[in-house]
Amino acid sequence: MAEIQHDPGHDPGHDTQHDPGHDPGHDPRHIAEAAGALRRALGGLEPSVYGAGDAAALAEVLSLTEKACAAARLLLAARAVACGAHRDEG
């Protein structure tokens, strides 16, 4: 897995109006940490401990999260291709 680091040479004003230093949602490390926390939380999932209502609510929350992750993955993959990351990786 690729290590995520903030690029200090990146000019946030060039392609976004947000400064990664002021908005954790735009710091790639913050997103990677949140994704890792979710994977760890789901790693020990025991569906049998949930009642019907909680199970249904969590299924809906995870469905929305899955859709958000898929959209973000597509946008970031397109950005990586546009920046030539595939050439850098070999």
PyMOL Python script that loads the backbone (N, CA, C, O; Angstrom):
from pymol import cmd

cmd.read_pdbstr("""\
ATOM      1  N   MET A   1       0.850  -1.170   0.000  1.00  0.00           N
ATOM      2  CA  MET A   1       0.000   0.000   0.000  1.00  0.00           C
ATOM      3  C   MET A   1       0.897   1.234   0.000  1.00  0.00           C
ATOM      4  O   MET A   1       1.928   1.261   0.671  1.00  0.00           O
ATOM      5  N   ALA A   2       0.503   2.235  -0.744  1.00  0.00           N
ATOM      6  CA  ALA A   2       1.265   3.471  -0.831  1.00  0.00           C
ATOM      7  C   ALA A   2       1.158   4.250   0.474  1.00  0.00           C
ATOM      8  O   ALA A   2       0.096   4.317   1.093  1.00  0.00           O
ATOM      9  N   GLU A   3       2.275   4.832   0.872  1.00  0.00           N
ATOM     10  CA  GLU A   3       2.264   5.670   2.070  1.00  0.00           C
ATOM     11  C   GLU A   3       1.752   7.048   1.690  1.00  0.00           C
ATOM     12  O   GLU A   3       2.152   7.612   0.671  1.00  0.00           O
ATOM     13  N   ILE A   4       0.869   7.583   2.511  1.00  0.00           N
ATOM     14  CA  ILE A   4       0.265   8.878   2.222  1.00  0.00           C
ATOM     15  C   ILE A   4       1.000   9.955   2.993  1.00  0.00           C
ATOM     16  O   ILE A   4       1.168   9.869   4.209  1.00  0.00           O
ATOM     17  N   GLN A   5       1.430  10.956   2.275  1.00  0.00           N
ATOM     18  CA  GLN A   5       2.114  12.080   2.890  1.00  0.00           C
ATOM     19  C   GLN A   5       1.575  13.357   2.289  1.00  0.00           C
ATOM     20  O   GLN A   5       1.218  13.413   1.112  1.00  0.00           O
ATOM     21  N   HIS A   6       1.524  14.381   3.119  1.00  0.00           N
ATOM     22  CA  HIS A   6       1.137  15.702   2.615  1.00  0.00           C
ATOM     23  C   HIS A   6       2.300  16.250   1.814  1.00  0.00           C
ATOM     24  O   HIS A   6       3.445  16.186   2.262  1.00  0.00           O
ATOM     25  N   ASP A   7       2.031  16.779   0.654  1.00  0.00           N
ATOM     26  CA  ASP A   7       3.061  17.343  -0.211  1.00  0.00           C
ATOM     27  C   ASP A   7       3.281  18.796   0.164  1.00  0.00           C
ATOM     28  O   ASP A   7       2.471  19.645  -0.209  1.00  0.00           O
ATOM     29  N   PRO A   8       4.360  19.122   0.897  1.00  0.00           N
ATOM     30  CA  PRO A   8       4.564  20.506   1.319  1.00  0.00           C
ATOM     31  C   PRO A   8       4.816  21.451   0.150  1.00  0.00           C
ATOM     32  O   PRO A   8       4.673  22.664   0.304  1.00  0.00           O
ATOM     33  N   GLY A   9       5.187  20.925  -1.008  1.00  0.00           N
ATOM     34  CA  GLY A   9       5.412  21.768  -2.170  1.00  0.00           C
ATOM     35  C   GLY A   9       4.155  22.065  -2.952  1.00  0.00           C
ATOM     36  O   GLY A   9       4.171  22.863  -3.890  1.00  0.00           O
ATOM     37  N   HIS A  10       3.061  21.423  -2.566  1.00  0.00           N
ATOM     38  CA  HIS A  10       1.785  21.626  -3.262  1.00  0.00           C
ATOM     39  C   HIS A  10       1.215  22.992  -2.903  1.00  0.00           C
ATOM     40  O   HIS A  10       1.178  23.376  -1.734  1.00  0.00           O
ATOM     41  N   ASP A  11       0.781  23.704  -3.904  1.00  0.00           N
ATOM     42  CA  ASP A  11       0.165  25.016  -3.697  1.00  0.00           C
ATOM     43  C   ASP A  11      -1.335  24.826  -3.612  1.00  0.00           C
ATOM     44  O   ASP A  11      -1.981  24.624  -4.639  1.00  0.00           O
ATOM     45  N   PRO A  12      -1.926  24.886  -2.386  1.00  0.00           N
ATOM     46  CA  PRO A  12      -3.359  24.640  -2.259  1.00  0.00           C
ATOM     47  C   PRO A  12      -4.216  25.589  -3.085  1.00  0.00           C
ATOM     48  O   PRO A  12      -5.311  25.207  -3.498  1.00  0.00           O
ATOM     49  N   GLY A  13      -3.766  26.790  -3.337  1.00  0.00           N
ATOM     50  CA  GLY A  13      -4.549  27.736  -4.115  1.00  0.00           C
ATOM     51  C   GLY A  13      -4.577  27.409  -5.589  1.00  0.00           C
ATOM     52  O   GLY A  13      -5.390  27.957  -6.333  1.00  0.00           O
ATOM     53  N   HIS A  14      -3.685  26.508  -6.027  1.00  0.00           N
ATOM     54  CA  HIS A  14      -3.601  26.175  -7.444  1.00  0.00           C
ATOM     55  C   HIS A  14      -4.832  25.412  -7.928  1.00  0.00           C
ATOM     56  O   HIS A  14      -5.394  25.740  -8.973  1.00  0.00           O
ATOM     57  N   ASP A  15      -5.252  24.398  -7.178  1.00  0.00           N
ATOM     58  CA  ASP A  15      -6.370  23.606  -7.653  1.00  0.00           C
ATOM     59  C   ASP A  15      -7.478  23.429  -6.625  1.00  0.00           C
ATOM     60  O   ASP A  15      -8.421  22.677  -6.868  1.00  0.00           O
ATOM     61  N   THR A  16      -7.390  24.092  -5.501  1.00  0.00           N
ATOM     62  CA  THR A  16      -8.443  24.031  -4.507  1.00  0.00           C
ATOM     63  C   THR A  16      -8.438  25.312  -3.694  1.00  0.00           C
ATOM     64  O   THR A  16      -7.432  26.017  -3.624  1.00  0.00           O
ATOM     65  N   GLN A  17      -9.565  25.600  -3.088  1.00  0.00           N
ATOM     66  CA  GLN A  17      -9.653  26.805  -2.277  1.00  0.00           C
ATOM     67  C   GLN A  17      -9.368  26.506  -0.814  1.00  0.00           C
ATOM     68  O   GLN A  17      -9.460  27.399   0.029  1.00  0.00           O
ATOM     69  N   HIS A  18      -9.021  25.253  -0.497  1.00  0.00           N
ATOM     70  CA  HIS A  18      -8.826  24.854   0.883  1.00  0.00           C
ATOM     71  C   HIS A  18      -7.348  24.650   1.182  1.00  0.00           C
ATOM     72  O   HIS A  18      -6.588  24.174   0.339  1.00  0.00           O
ATOM     73  N   ASP A  19      -6.959  25.013   2.383  1.00  0.00           N
ATOM     74  CA  ASP A  19      -5.600  24.791   2.847  1.00  0.00           C
ATOM     75  C   ASP A  19      -5.588  23.503   3.649  1.00  0.00           C
ATOM     76  O   ASP A  19      -6.257  23.425   4.680  1.00  0.00           O
ATOM     77  N   PRO A  20      -4.844  22.480   3.210  1.00  0.00           N
ATOM     78  CA  PRO A  20      -4.837  21.226   3.935  1.00  0.00           C
ATOM     79  C   PRO A  20      -4.450  21.382   5.407  1.00  0.00           C
ATOM     80  O   PRO A  20      -4.851  20.565   6.235  1.00  0.00           O
ATOM     81  N   GLY A  21      -3.696  22.392   5.736  1.00  0.00           N
ATOM     82  CA  GLY A  21      -3.299  22.601   7.116  1.00  0.00           C
ATOM     83  C   GLY A  21      -4.434  23.085   7.995  1.00  0.00           C
ATOM     84  O   GLY A  21      -4.340  22.991   9.218  1.00  0.00           O
ATOM     85  N   HIS A  22      -5.501  23.599   7.409  1.00  0.00           N
ATOM     86  CA  HIS A  22      -6.593  24.144   8.192  1.00  0.00           C
ATOM     87  C   HIS A  22      -7.865  23.306   8.122  1.00  0.00           C
ATOM     88  O   HIS A  22      -8.763  23.505   8.940  1.00  0.00           O
ATOM     89  N   ASP A  23      -7.969  22.399   7.199  1.00  0.00           N
ATOM     90  CA  ASP A  23      -9.161  21.582   7.039  1.00  0.00           C
ATOM     91  C   ASP A  23      -8.737  20.120   6.997  1.00  0.00           C
ATOM     92  O   ASP A  23      -8.241  19.656   5.970  1.00  0.00           O
ATOM     93  N   PRO A  24      -8.923  19.379   8.098  1.00  0.00           N
ATOM     94  CA  PRO A  24      -8.444  17.998   8.116  1.00  0.00           C
ATOM     95  C   PRO A  24      -9.081  17.122   7.049  1.00  0.00           C
ATOM     96  O   PRO A  24      -8.508  16.096   6.683  1.00  0.00           O
ATOM     97  N   GLY A  25     -10.244  17.494   6.543  1.00  0.00           N
ATOM     98  CA  GLY A  25     -10.871  16.720   5.487  1.00  0.00           C
ATOM     99  C   GLY A  25     -10.106  16.767   4.178  1.00  0.00           C
ATOM    100  O   GLY A  25     -10.357  15.963   3.281  1.00  0.00           O
ATOM    101  N   HIS A  26      -9.171  17.707   4.062  1.00  0.00           N
ATOM    102  CA  HIS A  26      -8.378  17.827   2.839  1.00  0.00           C
ATOM    103  C   HIS A  26      -6.939  17.394   3.049  1.00  0.00           C
ATOM    104  O   HIS A  26      -6.107  17.540   2.154  1.00  0.00           O
ATOM    105  N   ASP A  27      -6.641  16.866   4.218  1.00  0.00           N
ATOM    106  CA  ASP A  27      -5.312  16.323   4.494  1.00  0.00           C
ATOM    107  C   ASP A  27      -5.383  14.831   4.198  1.00  0.00           C
ATOM    108  O   ASP A  27      -6.139  14.113   4.853  1.00  0.00           O
ATOM    109  N   PRO A  28      -4.615  14.349   3.230  1.00  0.00           N
ATOM    110  CA  PRO A  28      -4.721  12.932   2.867  1.00  0.00           C
ATOM    111  C   PRO A  28      -4.441  11.998   4.040  1.00  0.00           C
ATOM    112  O   PRO A  28      -4.982  10.893   4.090  1.00  0.00           O
ATOM    113  N   ARG A  29      -3.612  12.421   4.972  1.00  0.00           N
ATOM    114  CA  ARG A  29      -3.333  11.570   6.133  1.00  0.00           C
ATOM    115  C   ARG A  29      -4.577  11.405   6.993  1.00  0.00           C
ATOM    116  O   ARG A  29      -4.820  10.323   7.526  1.00  0.00           O
ATOM    117  N   HIS A  30      -5.365  12.462   7.135  1.00  0.00           N
ATOM    118  CA  HIS A  30      -6.587  12.401   7.940  1.00  0.00           C
ATOM    119  C   HIS A  30      -7.581  11.419   7.320  1.00  0.00           C
ATOM    120  O   HIS A  30      -8.198  10.624   8.030  1.00  0.00           O
ATOM    121  N   ILE A  31      -7.733  11.473   6.020  1.00  0.00           N
ATOM    122  CA  ILE A  31      -8.645  10.567   5.334  1.00  0.00           C
ATOM    123  C   ILE A  31      -8.159   9.126   5.471  1.00  0.00           C
ATOM    124  O   ILE A  31      -8.960   8.225   5.722  1.00  0.00           O
ATOM    125  N   ALA A  32      -6.852   8.901   5.308  1.00  0.00           N
ATOM    126  CA  ALA A  32      -6.294   7.555   5.444  1.00  0.00           C
ATOM    127  C   ALA A  32      -6.473   7.028   6.866  1.00  0.00           C
ATOM    128  O   ALA A  32      -6.781   5.850   7.053  1.00  0.00           O
ATOM    129  N   GLU A  33      -6.286   7.875   7.854  1.00  0.00           N
ATOM    130  CA  GLU A  33      -6.471   7.460   9.251  1.00  0.00           C
ATOM    131  C   GLU A  33      -7.935   7.111   9.524  1.00  0.00           C
ATOM    132  O   GLU A  33      -8.218   6.125  10.205  1.00  0.00           O
ATOM    133  N   ALA A  34      -8.862   7.907   9.003  1.00  0.00           N
ATOM    134  CA  ALA A  34     -10.288   7.631   9.195  1.00  0.00           C
ATOM    135  C   ALA A  34     -10.667   6.311   8.519  1.00  0.00           C
ATOM    136  O   ALA A  34     -11.436   5.529   9.078  1.00  0.00           O
ATOM    137  N   ALA A  35     -10.137   6.063   7.332  1.00  0.00           N
ATOM    138  CA  ALA A  35     -10.419   4.817   6.624  1.00  0.00           C
ATOM    139  C   ALA A  35      -9.867   3.628   7.408  1.00  0.00           C
ATOM    140  O   ALA A  35     -10.521   2.590   7.509  1.00  0.00           O
ATOM    141  N   GLY A  36      -8.665   3.779   7.961  1.00  0.00           N
ATOM    142  CA  GLY A  36      -8.084   2.710   8.769  1.00  0.00           C
ATOM    143  C   GLY A  36      -8.902   2.440  10.020  1.00  0.00           C
ATOM    144  O   GLY A  36      -9.094   1.287  10.405  1.00  0.00           O
ATOM    145  N   ALA A  37      -9.385   3.501  10.654  1.00  0.00           N
ATOM    146  CA  ALA A  37     -10.208   3.335  11.856  1.00  0.00           C
ATOM    147  C   ALA A  37     -11.495   2.572  11.520  1.00  0.00           C
ATOM    148  O   ALA A  37     -11.925   1.714  12.292  1.00  0.00           O
ATOM    149  N   LEU A  38     -12.098   2.876  10.391  1.00  0.00           N
ATOM    150  CA  LEU A  38     -13.312   2.171   9.985  1.00  0.00           C
ATOM    151  C   LEU A  38     -13.010   0.699   9.705  1.00  0.00           C
ATOM    152  O   LEU A  38     -13.767  -0.179  10.121  1.00  0.00           O
ATOM    153  N   ARG A  39     -11.905   0.422   8.999  1.00  0.00           N
ATOM    154  CA  ARG A  39     -11.547  -0.971   8.727  1.00  0.00           C
ATOM    155  C   ARG A  39     -11.317  -1.747  10.022  1.00  0.00           C
ATOM    156  O   ARG A  39     -11.736  -2.898  10.143  1.00  0.00           O
ATOM    157  N   ARG A  40     -10.647  -1.111  10.994  1.00  0.00           N
ATOM    158  CA  ARG A  40     -10.410  -1.779  12.277  1.00  0.00           C
ATOM    159  C   ARG A  40     -11.726  -2.033  13.006  1.00  0.00           C
ATOM    160  O   ARG A  40     -11.919  -3.104  13.581  1.00  0.00           O
ATOM    161  N   ALA A  41     -12.627  -1.062  12.987  1.00  0.00           N
ATOM    162  CA  ALA A  41     -13.922  -1.221  13.657  1.00  0.00           C
ATOM    163  C   ALA A  41     -14.731  -2.346  13.027  1.00  0.00           C
ATOM    164  O   ALA A  41     -15.425  -3.080  13.731  1.00  0.00           O
ATOM    165  N   LEU A  42     -14.649  -2.487  11.719  1.00  0.00           N
ATOM    166  CA  LEU A  42     -15.419  -3.512  11.028  1.00  0.00           C
ATOM    167  C   LEU A  42     -14.753  -4.881  11.082  1.00  0.00           C
ATOM    168  O   LEU A  42     -15.401  -5.903  10.855  1.00  0.00           O
ATOM    169  N   GLY A  43     -13.465  -4.896  11.381  1.00  0.00           N
ATOM    170  CA  GLY A  43     -12.721  -6.157  11.408  1.00  0.00           C
ATOM    171  C   GLY A  43     -13.258  -7.156  12.416  1.00  0.00           C
ATOM    172  O   GLY A  43     -13.198  -8.362  12.176  1.00  0.00           O
ATOM    173  N   GLY A  44     -13.771  -6.692  13.515  1.00  0.00           N
ATOM    174  CA  GLY A  44     -14.294  -7.584  14.536  1.00  0.00           C
ATOM    175  C   GLY A  44     -15.806  -7.593  14.601  1.00  0.00           C
ATOM    176  O   GLY A  44     -16.386  -7.947  15.628  1.00  0.00           O
ATOM    177  N   LEU A  45     -16.440  -7.209  13.524  1.00  0.00           N
ATOM    178  CA  LEU A  45     -17.902  -7.107  13.499  1.00  0.00           C
ATOM    179  C   LEU A  45     -18.560  -8.450  13.823  1.00  0.00           C
ATOM    180  O   LEU A  45     -18.234  -9.473  13.221  1.00  0.00           O
ATOM    181  N   GLU A  46     -19.475  -8.431  14.767  1.00  0.00           N
ATOM    182  CA  GLU A  46     -20.277  -9.604  15.137  1.00  0.00           C
ATOM    183  C   GLU A  46     -21.756  -9.237  14.956  1.00  0.00           C
ATOM    184  O   GLU A  46     -22.383  -8.722  15.882  1.00  0.00           O
ATOM    185  N   PRO A  47     -22.306  -9.498  13.782  1.00  0.00           N
ATOM    186  CA  PRO A  47     -23.691  -9.100  13.506  1.00  0.00           C
ATOM    187  C   PRO A  47     -24.705  -9.632  14.518  1.00  0.00           C
ATOM    188  O   PRO A  47     -25.741  -9.007  14.745  1.00  0.00           O
ATOM    189  N   SER A  48     -24.417 -10.767  15.117  1.00  0.00           N
ATOM    190  CA  SER A  48     -25.391 -11.375  16.029  1.00  0.00           C
ATOM    191  C   SER A  48     -25.621 -10.566  17.304  1.00  0.00           C
ATOM    192  O   SER A  48     -26.598 -10.809  18.012  1.00  0.00           O
ATOM    193  N   VAL A  49     -24.748  -9.613  17.609  1.00  0.00           N
ATOM    194  CA  VAL A  49     -24.933  -8.814  18.831  1.00  0.00           C
ATOM    195  C   VAL A  49     -25.873  -7.633  18.612  1.00  0.00           C
ATOM    196  O   VAL A  49     -26.241  -6.952  19.569  1.00  0.00           O
ATOM    197  N   TYR A  50     -26.260  -7.386  17.378  1.00  0.00           N
ATOM    198  CA  TYR A  50     -27.119  -6.242  17.066  1.00  0.00           C
ATOM    199  C   TYR A  50     -28.571  -6.664  16.942  1.00  0.00           C
ATOM    200  O   TYR A  50     -28.884  -7.720  16.393  1.00  0.00           O
ATOM    201  N   GLY A  51     -29.448  -5.822  17.461  1.00  0.00           N
ATOM    202  CA  GLY A  51     -30.878  -6.018  17.260  1.00  0.00           C
ATOM    203  C   GLY A  51     -31.245  -5.640  15.840  1.00  0.00           C
ATOM    204  O   GLY A  51     -30.426  -5.086  15.106  1.00  0.00           O
ATOM    205  N   ALA A  52     -32.456  -5.934  15.456  1.00  0.00           N
ATOM    206  CA  ALA A  52     -32.921  -5.695  14.091  1.00  0.00           C
ATOM    207  C   ALA A  52     -32.792  -4.223  13.699  1.00  0.00           C
ATOM    208  O   ALA A  52     -32.318  -3.908  12.608  1.00  0.00           O
ATOM    209  N   GLY A  53     -33.213  -3.324  14.588  1.00  0.00           N
ATOM    210  CA  GLY A  53     -33.172  -1.899  14.268  1.00  0.00           C
ATOM    211  C   GLY A  53     -31.752  -1.375  14.099  1.00  0.00           C
ATOM    212  O   GLY A  53     -31.457  -0.634  13.161  1.00  0.00           O
ATOM    213  N   ASP A  54     -30.873  -1.772  15.025  1.00  0.00           N
ATOM    214  CA  ASP A  54     -29.476  -1.330  14.923  1.00  0.00           C
ATOM    215  C   ASP A  54     -28.804  -1.917  13.690  1.00  0.00           C
ATOM    216  O   ASP A  54     -28.044  -1.229  13.008  1.00  0.00           O
ATOM    217  N   ALA A  55     -29.082  -3.191  13.398  1.00  0.00           N
ATOM    218  CA  ALA A  55     -28.492  -3.828  12.222  1.00  0.00           C
ATOM    219  C   ALA A  55     -28.927  -3.112  10.944  1.00  0.00           C
ATOM    220  O   ALA A  55     -28.112  -2.858  10.057  1.00  0.00           O
ATOM    221  N   ALA A  56     -30.212  -2.792  10.859  1.00  0.00           N
ATOM    222  CA  ALA A  56     -30.723  -2.091   9.677  1.00  0.00           C
ATOM    223  C   ALA A  56     -30.118  -0.689   9.567  1.00  0.00           C
ATOM    224  O   ALA A  56     -29.744  -0.253   8.479  1.00  0.00           O
ATOM    225  N   ALA A  57     -30.025   0.009  10.695  1.00  0.00           N
ATOM    226  CA  ALA A  57     -29.461   1.364  10.678  1.00  0.00           C
ATOM    227  C   ALA A  57     -27.990   1.335  10.286  1.00  0.00           C
ATOM    228  O   ALA A  57     -27.540   2.168   9.500  1.00  0.00           O
ATOM    229  N   LEU A  58     -27.237   0.379  10.828  1.00  0.00           N
ATOM    230  CA  LEU A  58     -25.816   0.281  10.475  1.00  0.00           C
ATOM    231  C   LEU A  58     -25.636  -0.118   9.014  1.00  0.00           C
ATOM    232  O   LEU A  58     -24.721   0.363   8.346  1.00  0.00           O
ATOM    233  N   ALA A  59     -26.496  -0.987   8.523  1.00  0.00           N
ATOM    234  CA  ALA A  59     -26.420  -1.369   7.106  1.00  0.00           C
ATOM    235  C   ALA A  59     -26.627  -0.154   6.218  1.00  0.00           C
ATOM    236  O   ALA A  59     -25.944  -0.001   5.205  1.00  0.00           O
ATOM    237  N   GLU A  60     -27.565   0.710   6.589  1.00  0.00           N
ATOM    238  CA  GLU A  60     -27.816   1.930   5.810  1.00  0.00           C
ATOM    239  C   GLU A  60     -26.627   2.885   5.897  1.00  0.00           C
ATOM    240  O   GLU A  60     -26.212   3.449   4.884  1.00  0.00           O
ATOM    241  N   VAL A  61     -26.085   3.069   7.084  1.00  0.00           N
ATOM    242  CA  VAL A  61     -24.924   3.943   7.263  1.00  0.00           C
ATOM    243  C   VAL A  61     -23.743   3.432   6.440  1.00  0.00           C
ATOM    244  O   VAL A  61     -23.054   4.212   5.783  1.00  0.00           O
ATOM    245  N   LEU A  62     -23.516   2.125   6.479  1.00  0.00           N
ATOM    246  CA  LEU A  62     -22.404   1.557   5.713  1.00  0.00           C
ATOM    247  C   LEU A  62     -22.650   1.647   4.207  1.00  0.00           C
ATOM    248  O   LEU A  62     -21.705   1.810   3.435  1.00  0.00           O
ATOM    249  N   SER A  63     -23.900   1.544   3.789  1.00  0.00           N
ATOM    250  CA  SER A  63     -24.224   1.702   2.373  1.00  0.00           C
ATOM    251  C   SER A  63     -23.880   3.115   1.900  1.00  0.00           C
ATOM    252  O   SER A  63     -23.287   3.296   0.836  1.00  0.00           O
ATOM    253  N   LEU A  64     -24.257   4.104   2.695  1.00  0.00           N
ATOM    254  CA  LEU A  64     -23.931   5.494   2.349  1.00  0.00           C
ATOM    255  C   LEU A  64     -22.418   5.718   2.348  1.00  0.00           C
ATOM    256  O   LEU A  64     -21.888   6.427   1.493  1.00  0.00           O
ATOM    257  N   THR A  65     -21.734   5.112   3.306  1.00  0.00           N
ATOM    258  CA  THR A  65     -20.277   5.235   3.384  1.00  0.00           C
ATOM    259  C   THR A  65     -19.616   4.569   2.188  1.00  0.00           C
ATOM    260  O   THR A  65     -18.665   5.103   1.616  1.00  0.00           O
ATOM    261  N   GLU A  66     -20.121   3.405   1.815  1.00  0.00           N
ATOM    262  CA  GLU A  66     -19.594   2.696   0.644  1.00  0.00           C
ATOM    263  C   GLU A  66     -19.727   3.548  -0.620  1.00  0.00           C
ATOM    264  O   GLU A  66     -18.799   3.621  -1.425  1.00  0.00           O
ATOM    265  N   LYS A  67     -20.868   4.181  -0.786  1.00  0.00           N
ATOM    266  CA  LYS A  67     -21.088   5.036  -1.960  1.00  0.00           C
ATOM    267  C   LYS A  67     -20.154   6.246  -1.941  1.00  0.00           C
ATOM    268  O   LYS A  67     -19.610   6.629  -2.977  1.00  0.00           O
ATOM    269  N   ALA A  68     -19.969   6.843  -0.771  1.00  0.00           N
ATOM    270  CA  ALA A  68     -19.067   7.992  -0.655  1.00  0.00           C
ATOM    271  C   ALA A  68     -17.631   7.576  -0.959  1.00  0.00           C
ATOM    272  O   ALA A  68     -16.897   8.306  -1.626  1.00  0.00           O
ATOM    273  N   CYS A  69     -17.232   6.404  -0.471  1.00  0.00           N
ATOM    274  CA  CYS A  69     -15.879   5.910  -0.739  1.00  0.00           C
ATOM    275  C   CYS A  69     -15.671   5.622  -2.225  1.00  0.00           C
ATOM    276  O   CYS A  69     -14.621   5.938  -2.784  1.00  0.00           O
ATOM    277  N   ALA A  70     -16.669   5.026  -2.853  1.00  0.00           N
ATOM    278  CA  ALA A  70     -16.556   4.721  -4.285  1.00  0.00           C
ATOM    279  C   ALA A  70     -16.421   6.000  -5.105  1.00  0.00           C
ATOM    280  O   ALA A  70     -15.608   6.069  -6.026  1.00  0.00           O
ATOM    281  N   ALA A  71     -17.212   7.001  -4.773  1.00  0.00           N
ATOM    282  CA  ALA A  71     -17.132   8.280  -5.499  1.00  0.00           C
ATOM    283  C   ALA A  71     -15.772   8.933  -5.281  1.00  0.00           C
ATOM    284  O   ALA A  71     -15.160   9.427  -6.229  1.00  0.00           O
ATOM    285  N   ALA A  72     -15.300   8.937  -4.046  1.00  0.00           N
ATOM    286  CA  ALA A  72     -13.996   9.538  -3.748  1.00  0.00           C
ATOM    287  C   ALA A  72     -12.881   8.783  -4.461  1.00  0.00           C
ATOM    288  O   ALA A  72     -11.963   9.395  -5.005  1.00  0.00           O
ATOM    289  N   ARG A  73     -12.959   7.454  -4.459  1.00  0.00           N
ATOM    290  CA  ARG A  73     -11.937   6.644  -5.124  1.00  0.00           C
ATOM    291  C   ARG A  73     -11.866   6.984  -6.612  1.00  0.00           C
ATOM    292  O   ARG A  73     -10.774   7.129  -7.160  1.00  0.00           O
ATOM    293  N   LEU A  74     -13.016   7.111  -7.267  1.00  0.00           N
ATOM    294  CA  LEU A  74     -13.028   7.439  -8.692  1.00  0.00           C
ATOM    295  C   LEU A  74     -12.446   8.825  -8.959  1.00  0.00           C
ATOM    296  O   LEU A  74     -11.665   9.007  -9.893  1.00  0.00           O
ATOM    297  N   LEU A  75     -12.828   9.793  -8.139  1.00  0.00           N
ATOM    298  CA  LEU A  75     -12.303  11.150  -8.314  1.00  0.00           C
ATOM    299  C   LEU A  75     -10.795  11.200  -8.100  1.00  0.00           C
ATOM    300  O   LEU A  75     -10.077  11.859  -8.851  1.00  0.00           O
ATOM    301  N   LEU A  76     -10.322  10.507  -7.080  1.00  0.00           N
ATOM    302  CA  LEU A  76      -8.886  10.517  -6.790  1.00  0.00           C
ATOM    303  C   LEU A  76      -8.095   9.734  -7.832  1.00  0.00           C
ATOM    304  O   LEU A  76      -6.973  10.114  -8.168  1.00  0.00           O
ATOM    305  N   ALA A  77      -8.662   8.652  -8.345  1.00  0.00           N
ATOM    306  CA  ALA A  77      -7.984   7.906  -9.407  1.00  0.00           C
ATOM    307  C   ALA A  77      -7.858   8.759 -10.660  1.00  0.00           C
ATOM    308  O   ALA A  77      -6.817   8.758 -11.317  1.00  0.00           O
ATOM    309  N   ALA A  78      -8.919   9.485 -10.989  1.00  0.00           N
ATOM    310  CA  ALA A  78      -8.864  10.375 -12.155  1.00  0.00           C
ATOM    311  C   ALA A  78      -7.816  11.469 -11.948  1.00  0.00           C
ATOM    312  O   ALA A  78      -7.089  11.822 -12.876  1.00  0.00           O
ATOM    313  N   ARG A  79      -7.743  11.999 -10.735  1.00  0.00           N
ATOM    314  CA  ARG A  79      -6.739  13.033 -10.434  1.00  0.00           C
ATOM    315  C   ARG A  79      -5.334  12.457 -10.569  1.00  0.00           C
ATOM    316  O   ARG A  79      -4.452  13.100 -11.138  1.00  0.00           O
ATOM    317  N   ALA A  80      -5.120  11.243 -10.047  1.00  0.00           N
ATOM    318  CA  ALA A  80      -3.803  10.610 -10.131  1.00  0.00           C
ATOM    319  C   ALA A  80      -3.385  10.394 -11.586  1.00  0.00           C
ATOM    320  O   ALA A  80      -2.234  10.631 -11.952  1.00  0.00           O
ATOM    321  N   VAL A  81      -4.331   9.942 -12.409  1.00  0.00           N
ATOM    322  CA  VAL A  81      -4.040   9.734 -13.828  1.00  0.00           C
ATOM    323  C   VAL A  81      -3.730  11.078 -14.493  1.00  0.00           C
ATOM    324  O   VAL A  81      -2.777  11.189 -15.265  1.00  0.00           O
ATOM    325  N   ALA A  82      -4.528  12.081 -14.195  1.00  0.00           N
ATOM    326  CA  ALA A  82      -4.307  13.418 -14.793  1.00  0.00           C
ATOM    327  C   ALA A  82      -2.947  13.980 -14.418  1.00  0.00           C
ATOM    328  O   ALA A  82      -2.350  14.736 -15.185  1.00  0.00           O
ATOM    329  N   CYS A  83      -2.459  13.618 -13.249  1.00  0.00           N
ATOM    330  CA  CYS A  83      -1.151  14.106 -12.789  1.00  0.00           C
ATOM    331  C   CYS A  83      -0.013  13.209 -13.217  1.00  0.00           C
ATOM    332  O   CYS A  83       1.148  13.515 -12.947  1.00  0.00           O
ATOM    333  N   GLY A  84      -0.320  12.108 -13.879  1.00  0.00           N
ATOM    334  CA  GLY A  84       0.725  11.206 -14.363  1.00  0.00           C
ATOM    335  C   GLY A  84       1.282  10.259 -13.322  1.00  0.00           C
ATOM    336  O   GLY A  84       2.405   9.779 -13.473  1.00  0.00           O
ATOM    337  N   ALA A  85       0.530   9.976 -12.269  1.00  0.00           N
ATOM    338  CA  ALA A  85       1.033   9.098 -11.215  1.00  0.00           C
ATOM    339  C   ALA A  85       1.380   7.715 -11.752  1.00  0.00           C
ATOM    340  O   ALA A  85       2.296   7.066 -11.248  1.00  0.00           O
ATOM    341  N   HIS A  86       0.658   7.261 -12.764  1.00  0.00           N
ATOM    342  CA  HIS A  86       0.930   5.960 -13.337  1.00  0.00           C
ATOM    343  C   HIS A  86       2.326   5.909 -13.970  1.00  0.00           C
ATOM    344  O   HIS A  86       2.938   4.842 -14.030  1.00  0.00           O
ATOM    345  N   ARG A  87       2.827   7.044 -14.436  1.00  0.00           N
ATOM    346  CA  ARG A  87       4.190   7.093 -14.992  1.00  0.00           C
ATOM    347  C   ARG A  87       5.217   7.056 -13.869  1.00  0.00           C
ATOM    348  O   ARG A  87       6.289   6.470 -14.026  1.00  0.00           O
ATOM    349  N   ASP A  88       4.899   7.673 -12.745  1.00  0.00           N
ATOM    350  CA  ASP A  88       5.828   7.699 -11.610  1.00  0.00           C
ATOM    351  C   ASP A  88       5.967   6.324 -10.965  1.00  0.00           C
ATOM    352  O   ASP A  88       7.043   5.967 -10.484  1.00  0.00           O
ATOM    353  N   GLU A  89       4.877   5.551 -10.955  1.00  0.00           N
ATOM    354  CA  GLU A  89       4.862   4.246 -10.308  1.00  0.00           C
ATOM    355  C   GLU A  89       5.541   3.169 -11.154  1.00  0.00           C
ATOM    356  O   GLU A  89       5.978   2.146 -10.627  1.00  0.00           O
ATOM    357  N   GLY A  90       5.628   3.399 -12.461  1.00  0.00           N
ATOM    358  CA  GLY A  90       6.281   2.443 -13.337  1.00  0.00           C
ATOM    359  C   GLY A  90       5.348   1.549 -13.959  1.00  0.00           C
ATOM    360  O   GLY A  90       5.748   0.678 -14.732  1.00  0.00           O
TER     361      GLY A  90
END
""", "prot")
cmd.dss("prot")
cmd.show_as("cartoon", "prot")
cmd.util.cbc("prot")
cmd.orient("prot")
